[in-house]
Amino acid sequence: MGLKIGITGGIGVGKSMAARIFKVLGIPTYDADREAKDIMFKSEAVRQALLKTFGKEVYLEDGQLNRAWLSKQVFSNAEELAKLNAIVHPAVIQDAEDWASAQTSLYSVKEAALLFESGSYKKLDFTILVTSPESVRIERVMKRDQVTEEEVRRRMSKQMPESEKEKLADFIIHNDDDHSLIVQVMELHKRFFHS
């Protein structure tokens, strides 16, 4: 097992794009958000905890997670979001640790929106924060998720402020018109590869 690197950032900053660049470079990457959705579907313990906490509406008739319903519940109620995170985060953190320990490359990357909020950054060697101007983030998320600006701002308000994340991050990637995302990822790749 090599170095464990975490990549994070607020909604719409382009953290997934940065993680994809690492993947193209041959670096194993773990997408915590995607894996969380998979765990909520496949893990019987997590399924039962979600059903007990949120009721049968949390799953559709075909057994799939009712994402739209669950999002509506948790993004409008901090207490409900905390309940969801208390169920899902420990399972995802353990899954990511198991995945990382099985890697044989010089380093691996874990992409997670809530890397700092969940505390999982403490088990990593380095963290990367991706940032982007707020106006760009709002535009990206509105287009990607087909939601209003008000909805995007509401989601953003639920996340840890970027200034706090900057204090915790070891490296910052600026995803804007003035900085090349590829060049910044390549510089970090060289640094991690030669650590």
N, C-alpha and C positions, 0 to 999 in steps of 0.2 A: 504494500500500500504506500503510495506516494503522498505528496502534499494534498491537503483538502482545502479547496478554494470555494468560497461562497460568493455568489453574485446576486445582488438585490437592487431594489429601487422602487419608487412609487409607481402607481398605475400609469401606464402609457409612456414610460421613459425609454423603452426599447431594451429592457434587460433580456428579453427572449432573443432578440436579434444579436446581442452581444454573446449570449450563450451559444447561439447557432454558429457564430464565427469560431468559437473555441472548438465546437464539434467538427466543423469543416477542417480544422487543423489537426484532427485526429484525437482530440482530448475527450475522454468519456464525460458525459454531462448527465446530470440528474435533474429533472424538471419536477420540483416539489408540488407545484400546483396541479400538474397533470397526474402525478402519482397519488395525490390526495383524493382526486376524483375517482381514481381506480380503486383505492383503498376503501372509499365510502361505498363502492359497489361490491367489491370482492371479500372484504374482511367481515366475517360474521359477527365478531365482537363489536366492531364499529357500527355495523348495520343495526344491531340490537340496541346499542346505546343511543343511536340517532332516533330510532323508533320510540324508545322509552322517553326521550327528551322532547321530541318534536311531534310525535304522533304519526299515524299511517300516511298522512299527506306528504311526508318527506320522500316517499318513493312512489313512482308511477305504477300502474297495474302490471306493466311488463317487468318490474323489478329495478328499472333504471332510477337513478337519483332524480328527484324533481327539482332540478337546479333553479328554475325560475321561481318556484314557490319558496324554496329555501333561501335564495338570495333576498327575496322580498322580506322575509322574516328577519334575517340577521342584519341586513344593511340598514334597517330602520330602527333597530333596537340593540343597543350596546350589550345589554345583559344576555340576549339571545346569541349574539356573536361570540361572546365570551364562552358560553356553553358549547357552541359548535367547536371553537378552537380547543377547548379543554378535552374534547373527545378526539378530534382529528390530529392535532399537533403531535401528541406523544407517539401515535402510530406512524406518522410520516417521518418523524425524527429517527425513530428506530429503524424504519425501512431504509432511510438514507444512510444511516451508519452501517447497516449490513451491506448495502450496495457499495459504499466507499471502501470498506475493508476487503471487498472482493476484487477491487481494481488493481491492476499491475503496472499501470503507466506511472510516469514520474509525478504526475498530478492529475486530479479530477476536479470537475466543477459541479457545484450544487447551485442551481438557480431556484431562488425562493423569494416570493414577494414579502414575506413576513420573517425574514432571516433574523433581524434584530428583535422584533416584537416577540417571537417565539422563544428567544434565548438560544436557538440552535447554533448561532454564530460562535458561541463559546467553545464548540467542539471542532472548530475549523482552524486551519493554520493562518489563512489570510481571508479578508473580505474585500469585495469590490462593490462600490456603489455606483450605479448608473444614474446620471441626472439629465434632465432636459427642461427647457423653458416651459412654464406652466401652460402658456397658450398653445404650444405644440402638443403637449400631453392631452389637453382637453380635446383638441381637434382629432387627434389619433383615436382616442377612446370613443368619441361620438361616432366616428366613422366605423370603427371596428365592431362596437357593441350595439350600434343603432339606438343610442340613448340621447337624452337631452343634455345640454350643458349643465343644467341644474343637477341632474343625476350624477354626472361625472364629478362635479364639485362636492356633492354629498359623499361620494365614495372616497374622494381625496381627503376630505375632512376626517374620515375615520382612521386614516393611516398616520403613522408616526411622522412628525415634521421632518423635512429633509435636513434641516440644520442639526437635528439630533442624530440622524443617520450618519451625517458627515463626520461627527465626532467619534463614531464607532468604527467607521470604515478605515481599512488600511490603504486602499487605493480608490480614486474617483475617476470614472470615465464620463466625459462630457459628451452627450449625444445631441449635438446642435450643428448649426451651419458653419461654425468656426472650427470645429474639431472633427477629424475623420475617426469614425468608430472603428474601422478596420485597423488603422495605424495604431490606435491606443490599445486595442486587443493584442495586436502583434507585439507591441512593446512589453506588455505584461506576460505574454506567452514566452518570450525570450527570457525574461526575468525568472519565471517559475521553472522553465526548462533547465536553467543553469543554476538553480538554487541548491 
